[in-house]
Amino acid sequence: MQTEAALDPENRALYADILRAPAGFELDAAVATTYTLDFETALVVPATLAFHAAENRQETLDTPLALLEGLERLSARIAIFCEAGRIKAVPKGANRLTALLEETVTEVAAPRGGAFHPKLWLLRFTPVGGHGQPCLRLALLSRNLTTDASWDLSLSLDGVLGDAPRDQNAPLVELLRALPDLAMGRPTPAHVATMVASLANDLAHAAWEHPRHIRKIRFAVNGLTDRVWRPQIGRTLGIVSPFVTDGALSALCRGVDPANACLLGRGEELAPLAPETLAMFGRRLVLDEMAETEDGEESDPASSSAVPARGLHAKAFITERYKSTEITMGSGNATAPALLTGKNVEVFATLSGYTENLGTMEDQMSPERLGRFLREFVSYEPDDATQVDAAEARLNRVRRKLAGSNPVLRCEEDGAGRILLHLSARRPFSVPDGIELRLWPIVAGIEFGIGVTELNTGERSLARLPLKDVTRWIGVRLSDAESGLEHHFTLGSDLVDLPDARTAEILRSLIENRDAFLRYIRLLLGDVSEAAKALFAAGQGSDLSVMFGTARDAPILEDMVRALASDGRQLRDIERLVARLSDPDTGHSEVIPDEFLDLWETFRAVLPKENRID
């Protein structure tokens, strides 16, 4: 048996590994696409890119200053596109730092009526110091930007820019260029559209380093046009897919001897298949430990568990043609919307290599490899899900119509330091009979929600909040009276008339006193790795003064002189922070010591013009 099978479960990669910049490079721009999104993951990503000392995701979430600084440094360089109405719910109140994701996240809709389902990252790194050519990294995933901990599959490729466009990349370039125009509700921000266009131009010229034994890589995208792509199948077929339909499986299996066909899926998806469909596969497998996961074609659970799901989420199609093994991976399941009608927007990569090097389909599924986590599927009569399926369909129709209503939140200062939020919609929306709708501002939580039966251009009061708790994100609960089924999710709105001081208020909520301000300054001036260690130590309850010193004895002056002698970017970060925390009329701040402001004016006078905020 071949000893280096491509789908060996021991070949593991962490999200942080995919996002980490090569030595000597830093992130310049990144675009990600996902079906579902949760805010915690979206907050962690910039911190992961800025710092690499966190042991785990929760460690980062427990460190507000790391989240803040990651967002401050990198949120403007990251664009995330997700399906409208598929941001995870935050019933108990969201981290107010989600406000800093408002320009980062754009909600979109599939142009042919299906799900926006691709999972892709494209990152551009530039040399530290600005000298030399940028490099690219492309990651195709089977997972969403959520906490899901299922078995997934990823492909990560590093590349350099060539002189001429490469036909190989054309499908991915088409996808990137289409993204800004897929926005639903609030348009894609101008700076995001510009950044995505720049990344698409570089992607067109990218030459990728191939993984070992891979001779050829081909990309494909479905859901943008009437053209529908699906894998070419040879004499064998292995399918790994959490969600399946009879039609797609039959189309893929046509002409393949059942003895050479293997299907790995979820038991609750295999059980309803027609007997003749199952008979097309000599081996029918499931994971030993199955659990619900969230995906484009599955049911949407009414409740969200704090424990990440564990089950099958990977998608792959394995075949042998001539003397080669071909492995297709990406976002698409073996379903009609993904591979037959092409309604879903999906992305695929097909990797080809000699079978003697990559192994056969049987090698990939062998007991020494992935097979040791599998067991034979035993057919059973599934429960009647007619009522639940009908309720799911009703709620999903309402979800899509609500997302398409283009909600608007208008801010009005009430004279007492709070903001009145007025809710309306640019497109009329009515809640159907038998459905209940509750909306709330996500930082406040569901207890601040109101029941809604319709939305239109007429305004209604949603909430009265401190400015630091105002975001464009609206929590949503849809309830189906007949079945009791509920959908919880977050919806973006167009936030208008927002006071300019909102970001400063959020910063003040985290930087509460002068000691905290001076320690944050030390963070901005410090070595990234040392600063990260201090941040995460503080997140675990340690005193920041252990690493940064106290407000009185911290040698900030020396660090500021050192920063001025380099490229000055660290001082630009301080300029940004001081401007946000200072009163625009007096120039003073409750959390910035006057002595520091006097010192800062001396440095500001000699700052390069490009590092000043005027």
N, C-alpha and C positions, 0 to 999 in steps of 0.2 A: 504493500500500500504506500502511496505517496506520503511523505513525512511532513510536508508543509502546507496542508490544506488551507485554502484561503479563509474559510469560515471557522477556523479553530477558535473556540470560545476563550482560550488563553490569550489570544491577541486582543488585548483590551486597551481602549483609549478613553481618557477623561475629557470632559468638555473643556476643562482648563488647558489641556494639552493642545487642543485644536486652536484655542484662542491665543496661546502664548506666542509672543513675537520671537523671531529668530534672534540669536545673539548679535548685538550691534545694531538692531533695528527697533523701531517703535511704530505703533499703529498710526496710520494716517487716515484711513477711512474703512468703513465696514458696512455691509448690507446683509440683512438676514431676512428670510421668509419662513413663516410658520403658520400652521392652521390655528392652533390654540396657543395662548400665551398666559403666563401668570406674572403678576407684577414683581413678586419676590425674585424670580429668575431674571427678569429684565433689569432689576436693580443690581443684582449680583454681577452681571456680565461686565459693566464698565469697571467695577472694582477688581474683577478678575484680570481684566486687561491692564489695569493700572498697577496692581500689586499681585505678587505671586507667593505670599507667605501664608495664606490661609490654609488651614488643614482641611477644611470642608466648607460646604455651602452655608451651613448654619452658623459657623464661626464668623463668616462675613456678614450675615444678616444681623448678628448680635453686636456689630460694630458700626454704629451710625456714622461716625466720622469717616470710616473707610468707604461706606456707601456714598456719602456726600462728596468726598474728594474724587472718587471714581466718576461720579456723574459730572462734577465740575470740570474734570480734565477731559472727559471723553464722550459725553452724551451727544455733543454736537457733531461728532465724527461717526456716529452709529445710526443707522436707519433700520428699523424693524417694520416689516409689513406682515399683517396677520388678517385672518378672516374677520370681517365685521360681525360683532356680536359674539365672538368666541374668546374674549378675554375672561379669565377666571373671575369668579365672584369673590368679593371681600365683605361678607355680611357683618363682621365685627368691627369694621373700621380699618382702613388701609394706612400704611406708612405715608406720612405727608410728603415724603421725598418722591412719591409717584408723580407729584406735580412737575418734577424736573424731567419726566419722561414724555411730557405732552408733545414736544416737537420730534421726539425719537420714534414714537409708535404711530404708524398710519394704518387705518383699517381699510380693507379692500374687499372686493367681491369678484368672484370668477365671472368672466364675461359671457360664458355659455350656460350659466345657471346652476352649475354644480358647486363643489367646495373648492376654496382656494387652499390647496393642500401641499404645496412644495415645502421641503425642509432643506434650506440651503444657506450657507455662509460664504461670502466672498470678502476677503480682507486684503487690504493693501498696506504694506509696511515700507517705511522709508528709513534710510540709514540715519542713525543718531549723528547729529551735526550737519546733516543735509547734503553730504557729498556722496555721490554714487547713485546707482540705479535702484528704483523701488523693486520689491518682489511681491508676489501675490500668493494667497492661499485660498483654495477652494475646498469647501467641506460639504458633502452631500450626506444627509442623515435620514434616518427613518423616524426620528423622534421630534416632538414639538418642543417649544421653549417653555417647558413646564417642569414640575417636580417629579414627573413620572420616572420610575426606576425599573422599567421593564427591560427585557432583553431587546437590544437595539443593534443596528448595524450602521457603520459610518465609513465614509471614504474621505480621506484628507490628502490633498495634492498641493505641493509647492511648485511655483512656477516663476519664470522670468519673462520680461517683455521682449518680443521679437520685433522685427521691422515690418513684416507683412501680416495682414489678418489671416487667421487660421480657420478653415471651414469647420474643423472639429468643434470649435466653441460657438458656432453660429446659433444653435438652439438656446444656449444659456444667455447669450447676448440679447436675443429676442425677448426672453423672459425679463431680464433686467430693464431693458428699455421700455417694456410695457407697464412696469410696476406703478409709476406715478399716475398713469391714466386710469388705473383700476380703483383709485380711491373712492370710498363711499362716504357720503356726508362731507366732512371737512376736507378740502383739497390737500394734496400732498404739499408740505411746506416748500417754498422755492429753493431754499438751500439744500434740502434733501433731494429734490429732483435734480439739481445741478451735480450733487455728489454722486448720485446713482448713475447719471449719464457719463460722468468721468470714469467711474469704475467699469461701466459697460464698454467704453472705448478701450480701456486697458485689457479687459477680459478678451476682447476680440483678437488681441495680439499675443495672448499668453501661450507659452510653451511649457507643458507640465512635465515634471519628473515622474516617471512611471514607477509604481511599486515593483518589487522584485518579481520577476517572471512574467510581468504584464507586458505584452507586445503592443497592444492597441487599446485605446479608450474611446468610446463613442458616447455622446450625450444626446438626450431626447427630452422634449417637453410636450406635454399634451394640454389641451384646454384653452389655448389662445386662438386657434383657428379650427376650421373643419377637418384638418388633417389629424388622423388618429394613429399613433404609433403603438406597437406592442412588440415584445421580444420575438426574435426569430428562434424557432425551436428545431433542434436536431433529433438525434436518435434517442436521447434521454431527456428527462425533465424532472427537475426538483423545484417545488414551489414552497416558499416560506411566506405565509401571508396571514395576518390576524383575521382579516375579513375577506370573505369569498362569496362569489355568486355562481350559480350553475352555468350561466351563459359564458362567463369569462373563463371558467375552468374548462368547459367543453371546447372553446375556441383554442385555448392554449394546448390542450392535449391531443388535438386532431392529428392522427397519424402516428402517435407514440404508443408502442406496446405497453400495456399496463405493468408488465414486469419491470419496465424501465422507468416508471413514473412514481414519484414520491410526493406526498402532500403533507406539510406541517402547518397546522392552523390551531384555532381555538375550538375547544370541544363544542361550545354553544353555537359556533358558526358552522361546524361540520355536521352537527346533528340534523339541521333542517334540509340539508342538501338531498337532491333526488338520488335514489339508489343507483341509477345508471351513471350519475356523475361520480359518485364514490367508487364505482366499479372501474373507472378509468385509471385508478391509482392502485398499484400493487401494494404500496405501503401508505398507511394513513396514520399520522403521528400527531401528538400533542405534547406540550411541556408537562413535566411531572407536577409542577405547581402553577395553577392558572389563577388569574385574577383579572378584574376589569381594568382596561386602560382606555384612554380617550383618543379617539381618532376620527377621521373625517366621515366614515360611514357607520360608526357604531352608535348605539343608543347613548343618550346623555344622562348619566345618573342624577337623581334628584338631589342627593347629598354629596358633599365633598369631604373625603376623609383626610385627616392630617397625616396619615401613614401613606407613603408613596405606594402606588400599585406595583405589583410584580407579576409579570406574565409575558406574553409574546407581543412584541411591537415591531420586530424586524420584518423587512420585506425583501425577498430575493427570488430570482428566477435563474436556475442553473441548468445548463444544457451542454451537450457535446456535439460539435459539428466538425466533420472531417477529423483532423488531428488536434483540434483545439477545444478547450473548455471555455465557455462564456458564462460570466456571472453578471446578471443585471440587478442592480440595487437602486434604491431611491425611496421616493415617498409613496409610490402607487401600490395598492393592494391588488389582488386578483379579483377585481370586481368590474362590473359593467361601466360605472361612471369613470373609472380610472383607465380602462383598456379597450372598451368597446365603443361607447358613445363619445368618450373624450370630453365629457362635461366638466370633470374636475381638472383644475390646473395641477399637474404633476410633473416631477422632474426625475430623470433616470440617468444612470451611467452604466454602460456595458463594458466590462473588462474582459479582454481575451488574452489567452496564453496557451502554450502547448500543454496538452493534457498530462504529459509525462512530468511536467513541472507543477501545474496547478492542482492536479488530481481530478478524479472523476466526480460525478454527482454523488455516487455512493461513498466516495472518500469523505466528502463534506459532511455527510449524515451518519458516518460510521460510529460505532460505540466508543472508539478512541477519541472522537472529536465531539461534535455537537450531540451525537446520538446518546451519549451517556446522561444527558438531561431530558431525554425523550421517553415516551412510552406509546404503545399502540393505542389508537383511538378505538373505543368500544361504542358501537352505535347504540343510541337510546332514543326514546320518543320524547322530543322536547315539549316543555310546557306550552300551552296555548298562549301566545304572546300577542294575539290580535288586538286586545284592548290597549295594551301598553304601546304597541306599535302605532296604533291610531292616535293615541295621545301624544306620542313623540312627534308624529307628523304634524298634528295641530299646533303644538308649541313651537316647532321649528319654523312653520309658516309665519307665525306671529313674530318670532324672533327676527326673521329676515325682513319682514315689513317694518318692524320697529327700527331696525338698523338702517333701513332705507328712508326713514322719515326725516333724516338730517336734523337731529335735535340741536337746540341752541340754548346755552346758558348765558344770561346777561347779568353782569354784576352791577350792583348799585350800593354805594356807601350810605349807611344809615345815619351818619353823624355821631354815632356812639362807638366807633372803632370796629364795627362789624359790617359784613357784606350780605346784602339780600341777593339771593339767587333766583332769577326769574326764568322759568322753563317754557320753551315753545318749540315748534317744529316747522321746518320750511315746507314739508310735505304732510298733508293731513293723514292722521293715523287713528283708527278706531279699534278698540279692543273687542274681539268677537264675543258673542254670548258664550257663557261657560268657561271663560278665561278671566283670571284676575291678574292685574298688573300693579306692582309696587315699585317705586323708584326712590332712590336716596343718593345723596352725595357720599362718595365712597370713604372719605376720611372720617366723616361723622358716624357712619354705620347705619344698619338697617332700621334701628329704632327711630331714626330721624326721617324715615321714609313716608311717602304719601301714596294713597291709592289713586290710580289714574284710569279713566275710561276712554279718553281720547286726547290727542295732541294736535295742535294746529298752530297757525301764526299768532293766535291770541296767547298772551303770557299768563302763567300761573306761578304762584310762589312755591318754590321747592324747599328753601331752608334759609336760615340766618346764621352765619358762621364767622368765626375769626378769619381774617385774611389768610393766615398761614394754613388754614384747612381747606381753602378753595382750590379745586382742580376742575379740569374739564371732564372728569370721569364720573359716570353715573352708575350706581348699582341697580341691578334689575332682578326682580323675582317674578316669574310667570308661573301661575298655578292653574292646573286643569281640574275643574270641579268634578267631572265625571269619574276620573281615575285617581285623583289626588296627587298626580305627578307634578313635580315642580322643576323648573329650570332656573338656576341662578347664574348670572353672568354680569360683566361690566361692559358698558357702552360708552364710546367717546362722543363728545359733543363739540360744537363750535363755541368756545368761551370768548365772549366779547366784553369790552369795557373793563378788563381786568386792571386794577391799579398796578402801577409799575413797582410798587414796594413789596409785592408778594414774595419774590425770591429772597429779599432781605429779611422778611419776617420768618421764613423757613430757616434761614441761616441763624437768626437770633434764637430760634427755639432749640437749636443744637449747640450754639456757642453762647452760653448763658451768662458768662462772667469774664472778667479780664484774664484770670488764670487760664481758662479754656481758650480764649483768643490767642494768648501768647504761645500756648502749646500747639495750637493749630498752625500758627506761623512757623514754629519749629518743624512741623510736619511738611509744610510747603517748601521749606529750605533744606530739608534733610535728604539723605540718600534714600532712594526709593525702597530698597530692601530693608534698611534699618527702620525707616518710617513705618513700613508695613508690619514689621515685628512688634513695634510699639503699639500700633493701632490694635492689632489682634490681641495683644496682651491686655490692653485696656478693655477690650470687648469682653474678656473673661474675668474682669473685675480688678485687674492690676491698676496701680496708679500710674498715670501717664508721666508723672514727674520722675519716675524711675529711669525712663528713657530720655525725656526731654528736659529734665531739670524743673525747678520751680520758676514762678514768674519773676522772682527777684534775681536768681543767680544764673539764669539761662544766658549763655553768651551769644545772643542773637546778632549783635553787631558784626562779629567776625563772619558769621554765616552770610549775612547780607552783603558784606564786602566781597566775599568769595563768589556769590551769585552774580554780582555786578560785573566781576572780572570775566565771567564766562559769557554765555549768550543772553543772559538777562531774563530767560523765560520764567524762572522761579519768581523773580520780582514782578513780572507781569501778573502772576497769580495773586501776589499780595496786593497789587494795585486793584485788581478786580474785587478782592475781598474787602478792602478798605472802602472802596466806593460803595459797595452794597450795604455795609454796616454803618456808614456815616450819615448823619442828617444832611440832606442836600442843601439846606439853608445855612446851617451853622458850621458844617464840616466836622462836628464832633459826634461821639458815639458813647453810649453807656458802657459798652464792653471793650472799647479800645482805649488803653491808657493814653493820657495826653502826652506823656513822654515819648511814647512810640509814634504818635502822630507828628510830633516835632522832628523826630529822627527820620520818619518816612518822607517828610517834605524835602529834606536834604537829599535823600536818594532819588526822589522823584524828579528833582531838578536836572539830574544828569542821566535819567533813563533815556534810552533810544526812543524816538518818537513812536515806533511801531509797538512798543511795549506799554504805552500810556493810554489811559482812558480819558478822553477829553470831552 
